[in-house]
């Protein structure tokens, strides 16, 4: 059985952030390797006629949603703060940048920095400002200005769309989505089921 799985994510998703904080430990326990695949959640939602929970105005659900995020953060022992400059926000620039970073093997590292900026420090403007995106890339030893320029090329835009479209064909309708051995696992709370499948494949 394969020991690799795909992690489809968008930095706009707090549950993608929560999942990202646990991936390294999951891989260490299971002996698996995660491939970080940035997709555009807005495109997934549109393709599947799904609606982001923060845009569906059901007051009890919104109250639950905010508490649920904090409950998971406490359970994982990580910090989580809602962005002070507004949520939801446009993550398209950031997702394209992560696709471009993949050519340099830096998708995971840059994504973790973006998650930290948004969901720990509450600074969602960092994912929409090209100069701040460039600075984050610089911090990882990349040429930030060049990477931002690359992320806006037709080729990079097409690649992000292709990843997004492929995720939809695999059954993705939200984030985070994990695909292992042809099966989709959705949500950070399903990581326990993903790990169980990986452990069975390892014979644990």
Secondary structure, DSSP 8 states (H G I E B T S, - for coil): ---EEEEEE-TT-HHHHHHHHHHHHHHHHHT-EEEEEE--HHHHHHHHT---GGGS--HHHHHHHHHHHHHHHHHHT------TT-SS---HHHHHHHHHHHTTT-HHHHHHHHHIIIIIS--GGGGT-HHHHHHHHHTTTS-HHHHHHHHTSHHHHHHHHHHHHHHHHTT--SSSEEEETTEEEESGGGHHHHHHHHHHHHT-
